[in-house]
Amino acid sequence: MVATRVPARIPVDPVHPADPALGDAGNPAIDPGRGFAASGGMALPSLEGIVYGPVRSRRLGRSLGINLLPAGMKVCNMNCAYCQYGWTRGATRYRGQGKGWPSAQAVAMAVEDRLARAADSNEIGDHITVAGHGVPTLHPEFDEVTARLRDVRDRVAPGIPIAILSNSTTASWPDVRQALGAYDERYMKLDAGDPITYASLNGAGPPLTAIVDGLRRLPTIVVQSMFVTEATHQVDNATEGAVHEWLQALEAVHAVAAHIYTIDRAPALASLQPVPRRRLREIAERVRSNGIPAEVFTARSVSAHSG
C-alpha cells in the first residue's frame, strides 16, 4: 500500500506528442494552414507506453496522459478524415480486438509509479486524462481499469480529477456507461448531427442515432467538436446546414458545455483545411444562444509537439 500523499504537480513534458484532445492536438489555427507548417505534414506516431506527458492542454492544464491502447498501434472503430494519427488501418470490429492491450494491473502500476514520483517531489498536477492514440473504452477491461485508476488517484494524488476523452461510439454499452460515470469529467466527441456529414467526416462507425442515444444517458458531459472544411465541400461540417443539425444533436445529448476547435496538425485527408476563427466564434455564439456554454480553442505560438 502507498500512503496518501498531497496532490502532485507533475512536470510538463514540452516535447511529447499530444493526443487528439489531451494536448488539444486538434487546436484551431488562427490562420488556416498555420498548424500544418509546424507539423511538417506528417501524421503523429502512435504512443509506445501507458503513461505519457504530462502535456500542456489549454482545456485541462498540466495533464498526465494515460494510453490504454496497445503500444505503437492506433486502435479505433472510426476513420476520421481529420485524425492526426492518420487513417485507421483495418476497422476495429469488436472490443479488445488484437493483442498487446495493457492489463488493468499494469495500467494501475504505471500510473501509481508516475504519481508517486511526482508526489515525492511535492508537485501538483491538474488532471489525469485517459485518452491515447485510439478509443480507450475499447479496452477489454475498461471497467476494471477505471476502478483501479480511481483507487490509485485516491491513495496517491487525492484531489486531482480524472478525465476521459472519448469518440462516444461506446457510450451506449451498459458496462462502459457505468464506468464512464466514475470519471470526474467526460469529454465526448460529437462532430455532426446528420448521418451524411457524420459519415463523410468520421468514416465507419456505429449509427449516429446510437451515439446520440448513448450520450444522452451519461452523467454531465462536455461535447468536443472538430470543425473542418474542404474546397469541394465533400467533407465540411461548418456549413449552415451541418451546423444546424449539429446544434440539434447538441441539445439532444444534454451537453453542459461545448468545446469548439479545428485542425492544427496534418490530417489523414490532406485536402482538409482549418475553419477560420471567425466562423468558429459564430458557431460558438449559436451554441450560447441555445443556453449552452461554449468555448473556442485557438492555436498558440508553441512547438507543434507541446499541445
C-alpha positions as CSV (number, residue, x, y, z in Angstrom):
1,M,0.0,0.0,0.0
2,V,1.1,3.5,-0.7
3,A,0.5,6.2,2.0
4,T,-1.7,9.0,1.0
5,R,0.3,12.0,-0.3
6,V,-0.5,15.5,-1.2
7,P,-1.7,16.1,-4.8
8,A,1.1,16.2,-7.3
9,R,2.2,18.9,-9.7
10,I,3.7,16.9,-12.5
11,P,6.4,18.5,-14.5
12,V,5.2,19.3,-18.0
13,D,6.9,17.4,-20.8
14,P,7.1,20.1,-23.5
15,V,8.1,17.8,-26.4
16,H,5.9,14.7,-26.1
17,P,3.3,14.4,-28.9
18,A,-0.1,15.3,-27.7
19,D,-3.1,13.1,-28.2
20,P,-6.1,14.3,-30.1
21,A,-7.7,16.2,-27.2
22,L,-5.5,15.9,-24.2
23,G,-2.9,18.1,-25.7
24,D,-5.6,19.7,-27.9
25,A,-4.0,18.2,-31.0
26,G,-6.9,19.5,-32.9
27,N,-6.1,23.1,-31.9
28,P,-7.9,25.6,-34.1
29,A,-5.4,27.5,-36.2
30,I,-5.7,31.3,-36.1
31,D,-4.7,31.4,-39.7
32,P,-5.7,28.5,-42.0
33,G,-2.7,26.2,-42.7
34,R,-0.6,27.6,-39.8
35,G,-0.6,24.3,-37.9
36,F,0.4,22.3,-41.0
37,A,3.6,24.2,-41.4
38,A,4.5,23.5,-37.8
39,S,3.6,19.8,-38.1
40,G,5.7,19.1,-41.2
41,G,2.8,17.5,-42.9
42,M,3.3,14.1,-41.1
43,A,1.0,12.1,-39.0
44,L,2.0,11.8,-35.4
45,P,3.5,8.5,-34.3
46,S,1.5,6.2,-32.0
47,L,2.4,6.1,-28.4
48,E,4.7,3.4,-27.0
49,G,3.8,3.4,-23.3
50,I,0.9,3.6,-20.9
51,V,1.8,6.9,-19.2
52,Y,2.8,9.9,-21.4
53,G,3.5,13.5,-20.8
54,P,2.4,15.5,-19.0
55,V,1.4,17.7,-21.8
56,R,0.1,21.3,-21.7
57,S,-3.6,21.5,-22.5
58,R,-5.5,24.7,-22.7
59,R,-8.5,22.9,-21.6
60,L,-7.1,20.6,-18.9
61,G,-3.9,22.4,-17.8
62,R,-1.0,20.1,-16.8
63,S,-2.4,16.8,-17.8
64,L,-0.9,13.4,-17.4
65,G,-2.0,11.2,-20.3
66,I,-3.0,7.5,-19.9
67,N,-2.9,5.4,-23.0
68,L,-5.0,2.2,-22.7
69,L,-4.2,1.1,-26.3
70,P,-1.6,-1.5,-27.4
71,A,1.8,0.2,-27.8
72,G,2.5,1.7,-31.1
73,M,-0.8,0.8,-32.6
74,K,-3.8,3.0,-33.3
75,V,-7.0,1.2,-32.4
76,C,-10.2,2.9,-33.4
77,N,-13.7,2.0,-34.7
78,M,-13.9,5.2,-36.6
79,N,-11.8,6.6,-39.6
80,C,-11.9,10.3,-39.1
81,A,-10.7,12.4,-42.0
82,Y,-9.0,14.9,-39.6
83,C,-7.2,12.3,-37.4
84,Q,-3.6,13.4,-36.6
85,Y,-2.6,9.7,-36.3
86,G,-3.5,9.1,-40.0
87,W,-6.1,6.7,-41.4
88,T,-7.2,3.7,-39.4
89,R,-5.6,0.5,-40.7
90,G,-8.4,-2.1,-40.5
91,A,-11.7,-1.3,-38.8
92,T,-11.9,-2.4,-35.2
93,R,-14.9,-4.7,-35.2
94,Y,-15.1,-5.7,-31.5
95,R,-13.9,-4.8,-28.1
96,G,-10.4,-5.9,-27.2
97,Q,-9.6,-6.9,-30.8
98,G,-6.0,-7.8,-31.3
99,K,-3.1,-8.3,-29.0
100,G,-1.0,-6.1,-26.7
101,W,-3.6,-4.5,-24.5
102,P,-2.1,-3.5,-21.2
103,S,-3.7,-5.2,-18.2
104,A,-5.7,-3.3,-15.7
105,Q,-2.9,-4.1,-13.1
106,A,-0.2,-2.8,-15.5
107,V,-2.1,0.5,-16.0
108,A,-2.5,1.0,-12.3
109,M,1.1,0.2,-11.5
110,A,2.4,2.6,-14.2
111,V,0.1,5.5,-13.1
112,E,0.9,4.9,-9.4
113,D,4.6,4.9,-10.0
114,R,4.4,8.2,-12.0
115,L,2.2,9.9,-9.5
116,A,4.3,8.7,-6.5
117,R,7.4,10.1,-8.1
118,A,5.7,13.4,-8.6
119,A,4.3,13.4,-5.0
120,D,7.8,12.7,-3.6
121,S,8.8,16.0,-5.3
122,N,5.9,17.8,-3.8
123,E,4.5,18.7,-7.2
124,I,0.9,19.3,-8.2
125,G,-0.9,18.3,-11.4
126,D,-4.2,19.5,-12.9
127,H,-5.7,16.3,-14.5
128,I,-5.1,12.7,-15.1
129,T,-6.6,12.0,-18.5
130,V,-7.4,8.8,-20.2
131,A,-7.1,9.2,-23.9
132,G,-4.2,7.8,-26.1
133,H,-4.0,7.0,-29.8
134,G,-7.4,5.5,-30.2
135,V,-10.6,4.7,-28.3
136,P,-9.8,3.9,-24.6
137,T,-13.3,2.5,-24.0
138,L,-12.5,-0.4,-26.4
139,H,-10.1,-1.8,-23.7
140,P,-11.4,-5.3,-22.8
141,E,-11.1,-4.4,-19.1
142,F,-12.2,-0.8,-19.3
143,D,-14.4,-1.0,-16.1
144,E,-11.6,-2.6,-14.1
145,V,-9.1,-0.1,-15.4
146,T,-11.4,2.7,-14.3
147,A,-11.8,1.3,-10.8
148,R,-8.1,0.8,-10.3
149,L,-7.3,4.3,-11.6
150,R,-9.7,5.8,-9.1
151,D,-8.1,3.8,-6.3
152,V,-4.6,4.9,-7.3
153,R,-5.7,8.5,-7.6
154,D,-7.4,8.4,-4.2
155,R,-4.4,7.0,-2.4
156,V,-1.5,8.8,-4.2
157,A,-2.9,12.1,-5.5
158,P,-6.3,12.8,-4.0
159,G,-8.0,15.8,-5.4
160,I,-6.7,15.6,-9.0
161,P,-9.7,15.0,-11.3
162,I,-9.7,12.0,-13.6
163,A,-10.9,12.9,-17.1
164,I,-11.6,10.9,-20.2
165,L,-11.7,11.8,-23.8
166,S,-13.8,9.5,-26.0
167,N,-15.2,9.3,-29.5
168,S,-18.5,8.5,-28.0
169,T,-19.1,5.3,-30.0
170,T,-19.3,3.0,-27.0
171,A,-21.4,5.3,-24.7
172,S,-24.5,3.1,-25.3
173,W,-22.8,0.0,-23.9
174,P,-24.1,-0.6,-20.4
175,D,-20.7,-1.5,-18.7
176,V,-18.9,1.3,-20.5
177,R,-21.7,3.7,-19.5
178,Q,-21.4,2.6,-15.9
179,A,-17.6,3.0,-15.9
180,L,-17.8,6.4,-17.6
181,G,-19.9,7.5,-14.7
182,A,-16.9,7.0,-12.4
183,Y,-14.9,9.7,-14.1
184,D,-14.8,13.2,-12.7
185,E,-15.0,14.8,-16.2
186,R,-16.2,13.3,-19.5
187,Y,-15.2,15.0,-22.8
188,M,-17.2,13.3,-25.6
189,K,-16.8,13.7,-29.3
190,L,-19.7,14.8,-31.5
191,D,-18.8,16.4,-34.8
192,A,-22.0,16.2,-36.7
193,G,-25.8,16.0,-36.2
194,D,-26.8,14.4,-39.5
195,P,-25.9,11.0,-40.9
196,I,-24.4,12.3,-44.2
197,T,-22.0,14.7,-42.6
198,Y,-21.2,12.2,-39.9
199,A,-20.3,9.5,-42.5
200,S,-18.1,11.9,-44.6
201,L,-16.2,13.2,-41.6
202,N,-15.9,10.3,-39.2
203,G,-16.0,7.3,-41.6
204,A,-17.1,3.9,-40.5
205,G,-18.7,3.6,-37.0
206,P,-21.9,3.0,-35.2
207,P,-25.0,4.8,-36.4
208,L,-25.2,8.4,-35.3
209,T,-28.5,7.8,-33.7
210,A,-26.9,5.2,-31.4
211,I,-24.2,7.7,-30.4
212,V,-26.7,10.4,-29.6
213,D,-28.8,8.0,-27.6
214,G,-25.7,6.8,-25.6
215,L,-24.6,10.3,-24.8
216,R,-27.9,11.4,-23.5
217,R,-27.8,8.6,-20.9
218,L,-24.5,9.7,-19.5
219,P,-24.0,12.0,-16.5
220,T,-22.8,15.5,-17.3
221,I,-20.7,15.7,-20.5
222,V,-18.8,18.3,-22.3
223,V,-19.0,17.8,-26.1
224,Q,-15.8,18.3,-28.1
225,S,-16.4,19.1,-31.7
226,M,-13.8,19.4,-34.5
227,F,-14.9,21.6,-37.4
228,V,-13.2,21.3,-40.8
229,T,-13.8,22.4,-44.3
230,E,-12.6,21.4,-47.8
231,A,-12.5,23.2,-51.2
232,T,-15.0,20.7,-52.7
233,H,-17.2,20.7,-49.5
234,Q,-17.4,16.9,-49.7
235,V,-16.2,16.9,-46.1
236,D,-17.4,20.1,-44.4
237,N,-19.3,20.3,-41.1
238,A,-19.1,24.1,-40.8
239,T,-21.8,24.9,-43.4
240,E,-25.1,26.4,-42.2
241,G,-27.0,23.2,-42.7
242,A,-24.4,21.0,-41.0
243,V,-24.2,23.4,-38.0
244,H,-28.0,23.5,-37.7
245,E,-28.2,19.7,-37.5
246,W,-25.2,19.6,-35.0
247,L,-26.9,22.1,-32.7
248,Q,-30.0,20.0,-32.5
249,A,-27.9,16.9,-31.6
250,L,-26.0,19.0,-29.0
251,E,-29.3,19.8,-27.3
252,A,-30.5,16.2,-27.6
253,V,-27.4,14.9,-25.6
254,H,-27.9,17.5,-22.8
255,A,-24.4,18.8,-23.1
256,V,-23.3,21.1,-20.2
257,A,-20.8,22.8,-22.5
258,A,-19.2,22.6,-25.9
259,H,-15.5,22.8,-26.8
260,I,-15.1,24.0,-30.4
261,Y,-11.9,23.8,-32.4
262,T,-10.4,22.9,-35.8
263,I,-7.3,21.1,-37.1
264,D,-3.8,22.4,-36.3
265,R,-1.8,19.4,-37.4
266,A,-1.6,17.3,-40.6
267,P,-4.9,15.4,-41.0
268,A,-5.4,12.0,-42.6
269,L,-7.2,13.6,-45.5
270,A,-4.7,16.1,-46.9
271,S,-7.3,18.3,-48.6
272,L,-8.9,19.3,-45.3
273,Q,-8.4,22.9,-44.2
274,P,-8.9,24.6,-40.8
275,V,-12.1,26.6,-40.3
276,P,-11.3,30.3,-39.8
277,R,-11.5,31.6,-36.2
278,R,-14.3,33.9,-37.1
279,R,-16.5,31.1,-38.2
280,L,-15.7,29.1,-35.1
281,R,-16.8,32.1,-33.0
282,E,-20.0,32.3,-35.0
283,I,-20.8,28.7,-34.2
284,A,-20.0,29.2,-30.5
285,E,-22.4,32.1,-30.4
286,R,-25.1,29.9,-31.9
287,V,-24.5,27.4,-29.1
288,R,-24.6,30.0,-26.4
289,S,-27.9,31.4,-27.8
290,N,-29.3,28.0,-27.0
291,G,-28.3,28.3,-23.4
292,I,-25.2,26.0,-23.6
293,P,-21.8,27.4,-22.6
294,A,-19.3,27.2,-25.5
295,E,-15.6,27.9,-25.8
296,V,-13.4,28.2,-28.9
297,F,-9.9,27.0,-28.5
298,T,-7.3,28.7,-30.7
299,A,-3.7,27.8,-31.6
300,R,-0.8,29.1,-29.6
301,S,2.7,30.1,-30.7
302,V,4.3,27.0,-29.3
303,S,6.0,23.9,-30.5
304,A,3.8,21.5,-32.5
305,H,4.6,18.8,-30.0
306,S,3.6,20.6,-26.9
307,G,-0.2,20.6,-27.4
